[in-house]
Amino acid sequence: MESTKRAWNDERMDEFATRTDESFKDVRGEIREVRAEMNGRFATLEAKIEQRFNILFGALATGFVGAVVSHFLG
């Protein structure tokens, strides 16, 4: 029991706190990198969805105009 008490003195606790802080800084940096990568991927996905929506809307508008024209001219 005494060896455990000696092993965790103030100096060891300070060392542990310093290493823990450094580890959390590393984790925060990695989280920022992942977040930036995710934002880039979501932006790309959003652009693709918007492009496809524009194509779909154009096709629907063209079909609607065609139906109206054929109704009145047909």
Jmol script that loads the backbone (N, CA, C; Angstrom):
load data "model"
ATOM      1  N   MET A   1       0.810  -1.185   0.000  1.00  0.00           N
ATOM      2  CA  MET A   1       0.000   0.000   0.000  1.00  0.00           C
ATOM      3  C   MET A   1       0.863   1.262   0.000  1.00  0.00           C
ATOM      4  N   GLU A   2       1.978   1.193   0.707  1.00  0.00           N
ATOM      5  CA  GLU A   2       2.854   2.363   0.759  1.00  0.00           C
ATOM      6  C   GLU A   2       3.486   2.657  -0.591  1.00  0.00           C
ATOM      7  N   SER A   3       3.818   1.646  -1.359  1.00  0.00           N
ATOM      8  CA  SER A   3       4.453   1.863  -2.663  1.00  0.00           C
ATOM      9  C   SER A   3       3.514   2.606  -3.608  1.00  0.00           C
ATOM     10  N   THR A   4       2.221   2.337  -3.498  1.00  0.00           N
ATOM     11  CA  THR A   4       1.246   3.046  -4.318  1.00  0.00           C
ATOM     12  C   THR A   4       1.196   4.521  -3.937  1.00  0.00           C
ATOM     13  N   LYS A   5       1.236   4.805  -2.685  1.00  0.00           N
ATOM     14  CA  LYS A   5       1.213   6.193  -2.237  1.00  0.00           C
ATOM     15  C   LYS A   5       2.446   6.942  -2.726  1.00  0.00           C
ATOM     16  N   ARG A   6       3.600   6.284  -2.683  1.00  0.00           N
ATOM     17  CA  ARG A   6       4.819   6.938  -3.141  1.00  0.00           C
ATOM     18  C   ARG A   6       4.820   7.127  -4.658  1.00  0.00           C
ATOM     19  N   ALA A   7       4.189   6.220  -5.373  1.00  0.00           N
ATOM     20  CA  ALA A   7       4.210   6.281  -6.830  1.00  0.00           C
ATOM     21  C   ALA A   7       3.392   7.454  -7.363  1.00  0.00           C
ATOM     22  N   TRP A   8       2.375   7.884  -6.631  1.00  0.00           N
ATOM     23  CA  TRP A   8       1.506   8.967  -7.104  1.00  0.00           C
ATOM     24  C   TRP A   8       1.730  10.235  -6.279  1.00  0.00           C
ATOM     25  N   ASN A   9       2.919  10.767  -6.388  1.00  0.00           N
ATOM     26  CA  ASN A   9       3.212  12.034  -5.714  1.00  0.00           C
ATOM     27  C   ASN A   9       2.791  13.200  -6.601  1.00  0.00           C
ATOM     28  N   ASP A  10       2.993  14.408  -6.116  1.00  0.00           N
ATOM     29  CA  ASP A  10       2.565  15.594  -6.863  1.00  0.00           C
ATOM     30  C   ASP A  10       3.233  15.685  -8.229  1.00  0.00           C
ATOM     31  N   GLU A  11       4.494  15.309  -8.290  1.00  0.00           N
ATOM     32  CA  GLU A  11       5.215  15.373  -9.566  1.00  0.00           C
ATOM     33  C   GLU A  11       4.599  14.432 -10.594  1.00  0.00           C
ATOM     34  N   ARG A  12       4.257  13.219 -10.178  1.00  0.00           N
ATOM     35  CA  ARG A  12       3.636  12.254 -11.093  1.00  0.00           C
ATOM     36  C   ARG A  12       2.254  12.734 -11.530  1.00  0.00           C
ATOM     37  N   MET A  13       1.513  13.312 -10.589  1.00  0.00           N
ATOM     38  CA  MET A  13       0.187  13.817 -10.932  1.00  0.00           C
ATOM     39  C   MET A  13       0.288  14.961 -11.942  1.00  0.00           C
ATOM     40  N   ASP A  14       1.263  15.841 -11.765  1.00  0.00           N
ATOM     41  CA  ASP A  14       1.473  16.927 -12.728  1.00  0.00           C
ATOM     42  C   ASP A  14       1.851  16.378 -14.092  1.00  0.00           C
ATOM     43  N   GLU A  15       2.709  15.356 -14.115  1.00  0.00           N
ATOM     44  CA  GLU A  15       3.099  14.728 -15.379  1.00  0.00           C
ATOM     45  C   GLU A  15       1.887  14.096 -16.072  1.00  0.00           C
ATOM     46  N   PHE A  16       1.066  13.414 -15.286  1.00  0.00           N
ATOM     47  CA  PHE A  16      -0.143  12.801 -15.830  1.00  0.00           C
ATOM     48  C   PHE A  16      -1.088  13.855 -16.403  1.00  0.00           C
ATOM     49  N   ALA A  17      -1.259  14.956 -15.680  1.00  0.00           N
ATOM     50  CA  ALA A  17      -2.132  16.032 -16.146  1.00  0.00           C
ATOM     51  C   ALA A  17      -1.603  16.634 -17.445  1.00  0.00           C
ATOM     52  N   THR A  18      -0.304  16.815 -17.532  1.00  0.00           N
ATOM     53  CA  THR A  18       0.299  17.371 -18.747  1.00  0.00           C
ATOM     54  C   THR A  18       0.107  16.436 -19.937  1.00  0.00           C
ATOM     55  N   ARG A  19       0.361  15.146 -19.720  1.00  0.00           N
ATOM     56  CA  ARG A  19       0.177  14.186 -20.815  1.00  0.00           C
ATOM     57  C   ARG A  19      -1.286  14.105 -21.239  1.00  0.00           C
ATOM     58  N   THR A  20      -2.191  14.176 -20.288  1.00  0.00           N
ATOM     59  CA  THR A  20      -3.618  14.138 -20.597  1.00  0.00           C
ATOM     60  C   THR A  20      -4.015  15.362 -21.415  1.00  0.00           C
ATOM     61  N   ASP A  21      -3.541  16.530 -21.014  1.00  0.00           N
ATOM     62  CA  ASP A  21      -3.837  17.750 -21.782  1.00  0.00           C
ATOM     63  C   ASP A  21      -3.313  17.654 -23.207  1.00  0.00           C
ATOM     64  N   GLU A  22      -2.098  17.136 -23.369  1.00  0.00           N
ATOM     65  CA  GLU A  22      -1.520  16.987 -24.715  1.00  0.00           C
ATOM     66  C   GLU A  22      -2.333  16.008 -25.547  1.00  0.00           C
ATOM     67  N   SER A  23      -2.788  14.928 -24.922  1.00  0.00           N
ATOM     68  CA  SER A  23      -3.599  13.947 -25.657  1.00  0.00           C
ATOM     69  C   SER A  23      -4.914  14.558 -26.114  1.00  0.00           C
ATOM     70  N   PHE A  24      -5.542  15.340 -25.257  1.00  0.00           N
ATOM     71  CA  PHE A  24      -6.797  15.982 -25.641  1.00  0.00           C
ATOM     72  C   PHE A  24      -6.577  17.007 -26.745  1.00  0.00           C
ATOM     73  N   LYS A  25      -5.437  17.681 -26.737  1.00  0.00           N
ATOM     74  CA  LYS A  25      -5.130  18.621 -27.824  1.00  0.00           C
ATOM     75  C   LYS A  25      -5.021  17.864 -29.139  1.00  0.00           C
ATOM     76  N   ASP A  26      -4.380  16.689 -29.105  1.00  0.00           N
ATOM     77  CA  ASP A  26      -4.273  15.874 -30.313  1.00  0.00           C
ATOM     78  C   ASP A  26      -5.648  15.441 -30.802  1.00  0.00           C
ATOM     79  N   VAL A  27      -6.489  15.015 -29.871  1.00  0.00           N
ATOM     80  CA  VAL A  27      -7.838  14.560 -30.235  1.00  0.00           C
ATOM     81  C   VAL A  27      -8.636  15.713 -30.825  1.00  0.00           C
ATOM     82  N   ARG A  28      -8.535  16.890 -30.216  1.00  0.00           N
ATOM     83  CA  ARG A  28      -9.259  18.054 -30.756  1.00  0.00           C
ATOM     84  C   ARG A  28      -8.800  18.374 -32.175  1.00  0.00           C
ATOM     85  N   GLY A  29      -7.493  18.271 -32.410  1.00  0.00           N
ATOM     86  CA  GLY A  29      -6.976  18.512 -33.760  1.00  0.00           C
ATOM     87  C   GLY A  29      -7.519  17.505 -34.756  1.00  0.00           C
ATOM     88  N   GLU A  30      -7.572  16.253 -34.350  1.00  0.00           N
ATOM     89  CA  GLU A  30      -8.107  15.221 -35.240  1.00  0.00           C
ATOM     90  C   GLU A  30      -9.593  15.453 -35.514  1.00  0.00           C
ATOM     91  N   ILE A  31     -10.325  15.875 -34.492  1.00  0.00           N
ATOM     92  CA  ILE A  31     -11.751  16.157 -34.678  1.00  0.00           C
ATOM     93  C   ILE A  31     -11.929  17.302 -35.672  1.00  0.00           C
ATOM     94  N   ARG A  32     -11.091  18.334 -35.575  1.00  0.00           N
ATOM     95  CA  ARG A  32     -11.173  19.448 -36.529  1.00  0.00           C
ATOM     96  C   ARG A  32     -10.911  18.968 -37.954  1.00  0.00           C
ATOM     97  N   GLU A  33      -9.929  18.086 -38.118  1.00  0.00           N
ATOM     98  CA  GLU A  33      -9.616  17.557 -39.455  1.00  0.00           C
ATOM     99  C   GLU A  33     -10.793  16.761 -40.004  1.00  0.00           C
ATOM    100  N   VAL A  34     -11.368  15.914 -39.174  1.00  0.00           N
ATOM    101  CA  VAL A  34     -12.502  15.091 -39.620  1.00  0.00           C
ATOM    102  C   VAL A  34     -13.693  15.985 -39.948  1.00  0.00           C
ATOM    103  N   ARG A  35     -13.922  16.987 -39.117  1.00  0.00           N
ATOM    104  CA  ARG A  35     -15.035  17.905 -39.357  1.00  0.00           C
ATOM    105  C   ARG A  35     -14.852  18.651 -40.666  1.00  0.00           C
ATOM    106  N   ALA A  36     -13.624  19.093 -40.949  1.00  0.00           N
ATOM    107  CA  ALA A  36     -13.361  19.794 -42.209  1.00  0.00           C
ATOM    108  C   ALA A  36     -13.584  18.865 -43.397  1.00  0.00           C
ATOM    109  N   GLU A  37     -13.146  17.610 -43.260  1.00  0.00           N
ATOM    110  CA  GLU A  37     -13.345  16.642 -44.345  1.00  0.00           C
ATOM    111  C   GLU A  37     -14.843  16.381 -44.555  1.00  0.00           C
ATOM    112  N   MET A  38     -15.584  16.237 -43.463  1.00  0.00           N
ATOM    113  CA  MET A  38     -17.027  16.006 -43.574  1.00  0.00           C
ATOM    114  C   MET A  38     -17.727  17.197 -44.221  1.00  0.00           C
ATOM    115  N   ASN A  39     -17.332  18.401 -43.847  1.00  0.00           N
ATOM    116  CA  ASN A  39     -17.934  19.593 -44.455  1.00  0.00           C
ATOM    117  C   ASN A  39     -17.687  19.615 -45.957  1.00  0.00           C
ATOM    118  N   GLY A  40     -16.484  19.243 -46.376  1.00  0.00           N
ATOM    119  CA  GLY A  40     -16.179  19.186 -47.804  1.00  0.00           C
ATOM    120  C   GLY A  40     -17.025  18.150 -48.518  1.00  0.00           C
ATOM    121  N   ARG A  41     -17.156  16.995 -47.901  1.00  0.00           N
ATOM    122  CA  ARG A  41     -17.962  15.940 -48.525  1.00  0.00           C
ATOM    123  C   ARG A  41     -19.441  16.322 -48.595  1.00  0.00           C
ATOM    124  N   PHE A  42     -19.945  16.936 -47.537  1.00  0.00           N
ATOM    125  CA  PHE A  42     -21.343  17.369 -47.553  1.00  0.00           C
ATOM    126  C   PHE A  42     -21.575  18.453 -48.598  1.00  0.00           C
ATOM    127  N   ALA A  43     -20.611  19.341 -48.770  1.00  0.00           N
ATOM    128  CA  ALA A  43     -20.746  20.385 -49.788  1.00  0.00           C
ATOM    129  C   ALA A  43     -20.803  19.760 -51.171  1.00  0.00           C
ATOM    130  N   THR A  44     -19.964  18.760 -51.410  1.00  0.00           N
ATOM    131  CA  THR A  44     -19.974  18.060 -52.695  1.00  0.00           C
ATOM    132  C   THR A  44     -21.311  17.351 -52.909  1.00  0.00           C
ATOM    133  N   LEU A  45     -21.775  16.682 -51.872  1.00  0.00           N
ATOM    134  CA  LEU A  45     -23.061  15.977 -51.965  1.00  0.00           C
ATOM    135  C   LEU A  45     -24.205  16.958 -52.200  1.00  0.00           C
ATOM    136  N   GLU A  46     -24.172  18.075 -51.514  1.00  0.00           N
ATOM    137  CA  GLU A  46     -25.206  19.091 -51.690  1.00  0.00           C
ATOM    138  C   GLU A  46     -25.221  19.618 -53.127  1.00  0.00           C
ATOM    139  N   ALA A  47     -24.039  19.836 -53.701  1.00  0.00           N
ATOM    140  CA  ALA A  47     -23.967  20.316 -55.084  1.00  0.00           C
ATOM    141  C   ALA A  47     -24.533  19.280 -56.051  1.00  0.00           C
ATOM    142  N   LYS A  48     -24.230  17.999 -55.809  1.00  0.00           N
ATOM    143  CA  LYS A  48     -24.765  16.944 -56.682  1.00  0.00           C
ATOM    144  C   LYS A  48     -26.285  16.858 -56.576  1.00  0.00           C
ATOM    145  N   ILE A  49     -26.799  16.938 -55.357  1.00  0.00           N
ATOM    146  CA  ILE A  49     -28.256  16.876 -55.170  1.00  0.00           C
ATOM    147  C   ILE A  49     -28.924  18.069 -55.835  1.00  0.00           C
ATOM    148  N   GLU A  50     -28.331  19.243 -55.677  1.00  0.00           N
ATOM    149  CA  GLU A  50     -28.899  20.441 -56.304  1.00  0.00           C
ATOM    150  C   GLU A  50     -28.903  20.316 -57.830  1.00  0.00           C
ATOM    151  N   GLN A  51     -27.824  19.784 -58.388  1.00  0.00           N
ATOM    152  CA  GLN A  51     -27.759  19.597 -59.842  1.00  0.00           C
ATOM    153  C   GLN A  51     -28.849  18.633 -60.316  1.00  0.00           C
ATOM    154  N   ARG A  52     -29.004  17.527 -59.597  1.00  0.00           N
ATOM    155  CA  ARG A  52     -30.018  16.544 -59.977  1.00  0.00           C
ATOM    156  C   ARG A  52     -31.425  17.114 -59.820  1.00  0.00           C
ATOM    157  N   PHE A  53     -31.647  17.904 -58.778  1.00  0.00           N
ATOM    158  CA  PHE A  53     -32.944  18.535 -58.586  1.00  0.00           C
ATOM    159  C   PHE A  53     -33.245  19.498 -59.725  1.00  0.00           C
ATOM    160  N   ASN A  54     -32.250  20.250 -60.144  1.00  0.00           N
ATOM    161  CA  ASN A  54     -32.452  21.174 -61.262  1.00  0.00           C
ATOM    162  C   ASN A  54     -32.800  20.422 -62.540  1.00  0.00           C
ATOM    163  N   ILE A  55     -32.154  19.301 -62.777  1.00  0.00           N
ATOM    164  CA  ILE A  55     -32.471  18.479 -63.955  1.00  0.00           C
ATOM    165  C   ILE A  55     -33.901  17.952 -63.858  1.00  0.00           C
ATOM    166  N   LEU A  56     -34.261  17.441 -62.675  1.00  0.00           N
ATOM    167  CA  LEU A  56     -35.611  16.921 -62.478  1.00  0.00           C
ATOM    168  C   LEU A  56     -36.661  18.013 -62.652  1.00  0.00           C
ATOM    169  N   PHE A  57     -36.412  19.183 -62.070  1.00  0.00           N
ATOM    170  CA  PHE A  57     -37.349  20.292 -62.201  1.00  0.00           C
ATOM    171  C   PHE A  57     -37.485  20.725 -63.656  1.00  0.00           C
ATOM    172  N   GLY A  58     -36.365  20.758 -64.382  1.00  0.00           N
ATOM    173  CA  GLY A  58     -36.411  21.109 -65.804  1.00  0.00           C
ATOM    174  C   GLY A  58     -37.225  20.105 -66.598  1.00  0.00           C
ATOM    175  N   ALA A  59     -37.058  18.823 -66.282  1.00  0.00           N
ATOM    176  CA  ALA A  59     -37.820  17.794 -66.993  1.00  0.00           C
ATOM    177  C   ALA A  59     -39.317  17.914 -66.683  1.00  0.00           C
ATOM    178  N   LEU A  60     -39.635  18.161 -65.414  1.00  0.00           N
ATOM    179  CA  LEU A  60     -41.050  18.319 -65.053  1.00  0.00           C
ATOM    180  C   LEU A  60     -41.661  19.564 -65.697  1.00  0.00           C
ATOM    181  N   ALA A  61     -40.921  20.649 -65.707  1.00  0.00           N
ATOM    182  CA  ALA A  61     -41.426  21.878 -66.325  1.00  0.00           C
ATOM    183  C   ALA A  61     -41.618  21.682 -67.821  1.00  0.00           C
ATOM    184  N   THR A  62     -40.672  21.009 -68.461  1.00  0.00           N
ATOM    185  CA  THR A  62     -40.786  20.746 -69.889  1.00  0.00           C
ATOM    186  C   THR A  62     -42.004  19.866 -70.175  1.00  0.00           C
ATOM    187  N   GLY A  63     -42.197  18.839 -69.353  1.00  0.00           N
ATOM    188  CA  GLY A  63     -43.362  17.968 -69.524  1.00  0.00           C
ATOM    189  C   GLY A  63     -44.665  18.706 -69.312  1.00  0.00           C
ATOM    190  N   PHE A  64     -44.712  19.577 -68.334  1.00  0.00           N
ATOM    191  CA  PHE A  64     -45.917  20.355 -68.068  1.00  0.00           C
ATOM    192  C   PHE A  64     -46.227  21.296 -69.222  1.00  0.00           C
ATOM    193  N   VAL A  65     -45.199  21.989 -69.708  1.00  0.00           N
ATOM    194  CA  VAL A  65     -45.397  22.891 -70.847  1.00  0.00           C
ATOM    195  C   VAL A  65     -45.856  22.096 -72.064  1.00  0.00           C
ATOM    196  N   GLY A  66     -45.248  20.939 -72.278  1.00  0.00           N
ATOM    197  CA  GLY A  66     -45.670  20.091 -73.404  1.00  0.00           C
ATOM    198  C   GLY A  66     -47.109  19.644 -73.273  1.00  0.00           C
ATOM    199  N   ALA A  67     -47.537  19.292 -72.064  1.00  0.00           N
ATOM    200  CA  ALA A  67     -48.920  18.862 -71.851  1.00  0.00           C
ATOM    201  C   ALA A  67     -49.896  20.013 -72.083  1.00  0.00           C
ATOM    202  N   VAL A  68     -49.540  21.209 -71.626  1.00  0.00           N
ATOM    203  CA  VAL A  68     -50.410  22.366 -71.819  1.00  0.00           C
ATOM    204  C   VAL A  68     -50.506  22.704 -73.306  1.00  0.00           C
ATOM    205  N   VAL A  69     -49.389  22.714 -73.984  1.00  0.00           N
ATOM    206  CA  VAL A  69     -49.379  23.047 -75.409  1.00  0.00           C
ATOM    207  C   VAL A  69     -50.180  22.018 -76.205  1.00  0.00           C
ATOM    208  N   SER A  70     -49.982  20.739 -75.910  1.00  0.00           N
ATOM    209  CA  SER A  70     -50.716  19.707 -76.656  1.00  0.00           C
ATOM    210  C   SER A  70     -52.218  19.744 -76.338  1.00  0.00           C
ATOM    211  N   HIS A  71     -52.565  20.169 -75.165  1.00  0.00           N
ATOM    212  CA  HIS A  71     -53.981  20.279 -74.821  1.00  0.00           C
ATOM    213  C   HIS A  71     -54.661  21.375 -75.630  1.00  0.00           C
ATOM    214  N   PHE A  72     -53.983  22.524 -75.718  1.00  0.00           N
ATOM    215  CA  PHE A  72     -54.611  23.638 -76.430  1.00  0.00           C
ATOM    216  C   PHE A  72     -54.435  23.551 -77.938  1.00  0.00           C
ATOM    217  N   LEU A  73     -53.396  22.898 -78.401  1.00  0.00           N
ATOM    218  CA  LEU A  73     -53.190  22.795 -79.849  1.00  0.00           C
ATOM    219  C   LEU A  73     -53.677  21.475 -80.411  1.00  0.00           C
ATOM    220  N   GLY A  74     -53.882  20.510 -79.569  1.00  0.00           N
ATOM    221  CA  GLY A  74     -54.236  19.176 -80.031  1.00  0.00           C
ATOM    222  C   GLY A  74     -55.641  19.022 -80.384  1.00  0.00           C
TER     223      GLY A  74
END
end "model"
wireframe off; spacefill off
backbone 0.3
color backbone group
